[in-house]
Amino acid sequence: MRWREAANKIATVYFWAIGILIICILAWFLARILGAGLPHLSWKFVTGMPQELTAGGGVGPHLFNSFYILVLSMLFSAPIGIGAGIYLTVYAKKNRFTELVRISVEVLSSVPSIVFGLFGALLFVNWMGLKFSILGGAATLALLNLPILVRVTEESLSSVPSAYWSASLALGSTRWQGIRNVLIPAALPGLITGITLVAGRALGETAVLIYTAGTSVSRFFPDFNPLAMGETLAVHLWYVGSTSLAPDAAEIAEGSAALLIIVVLLFNLLIALPSRLLQKKLSGDK
């Protein structure tokens, strides 16, 4: 008994120490990035046009392109990914084909993003003739997010108690009625969380978009033309930190990094908080 109590205390201290260490590292990163970038943020910087050879440029088009490409990519990937997850959970039979599909999805979800970027450059930029464009970048980003959405949907639906599904069928509902009225509402908090994580990753993606959306922006702002070049805020951060000729490139990079962190945090909070409230409401109804 003494050994078990000692082992329990050691394990408790160890896991608390690891958790505190991770929080401290994240806090240090945030403090360094925000501390260096917040002084450079202003309304002119957030909404202004970029400057290549003179100081004082902004990141307005890049911020717009980040959300524009995100929305387009989710319009492509969300219906297909969620539909595929529903098929694998409800309709697909357990055989070699479905196991092959699951293994393929897991392998694709671990492929480095730069591989998707090169594939998108070959398929959308060259073969389909889209060149460097918002549409090509969104389509490639959708391919990157698709395997993750499939896995998230399948795991969320599988976590719903089987008694819900059995009771729905016992009451005479069809499969589609059970999916629409039982499975999806019960799995909705998990689905929202998964989509939020995918969207947050897409906002910070660079390797995919460098090869497909390009490293320049339209002269018009906002430009909704999907065939225009679509450098995002994350790509712009990489560009000004490496090859920009602007005299204040370091300040632009620091401001862009801080703005990107703030945008990702706010985006996750705006989606995560309603998801938590919905989850509590569903738990209370049960």
C-alpha positions, 0 to 999 in steps of 0.5 A: 500500500505504501508503494502504491501511495508513493507511486501515485504521488510521484505520478501526480507530481510528474504530470502536474509538472509536465502540464505547468511546463507546457503552459509556461512554454506557451506563455513565454512564446505568446509573451515574446511574439505579442510583446514584439508585435503589438507595438506595431499594430494599428488600424492602418497596418491591419487594413492598409496595402502592402509596400515593397520598397517603402516603409509603412505598408499594411497587411489588409489584403493578406488578412482578407485572403486568409479568411477568403481562402479558409472559407472556400477551402471549408466549402470544398472539404467540409461536405465531403469530409463529413459525408465520408465520415458518416458513410464510414460510420453508418453505411460502410460494412467492415471489410478489406475495402473499408479498412483500406480506406481508413488506413489511407485516410490516416496516412494522408492525415500525416503527410507533410503539408509541403507534399500537398503543396507540390501536388496542388502546384502540379494539379491545379496550377499547371495541369488545370491552368489555374496558375497562382490563385486563390482558387488553387490555394483553397482547393489544395488546402481542402485536400490537406484538411479532408483526411482530418475532417473524415477522421474527426467526423468518424470519431465524433459519431462513434463516440455517440452511445449506440443505444441512441442509434438503436432506439431511433431505428426501433421507433421506426426512423430511417437511417437518414432520419436517425443521422439527421435527428440523432447522430449529428445533434449528439456529435455536434460539439465534437464536430465543431471542435474538430472543424475549429482545429482544422480551420485554425491550422488552415489560417496558419498554413504556409507551405501549401499556399506558397506553391498554389496561391502565390506570394503576391496580392491583387491591387484591389482590396477587397478582391473577390476574384478567385483567380487573383493571386492570394498571398495570406497573412502567414505566407506574408509573414514568411515572405517579409522575414526572408526576401522582402526589400521593405526597410521596415521588414522586421517590424512588419514581420513582428506585427504580422506574427502578433496579428496572426496569433490574435486572429487564430485565438479569437477565431478559436474562441468565437467557435469554441465558446458556443460549442461548449455552451451547446455541449452543456445544454445537450448534457443538461437535456439528457 
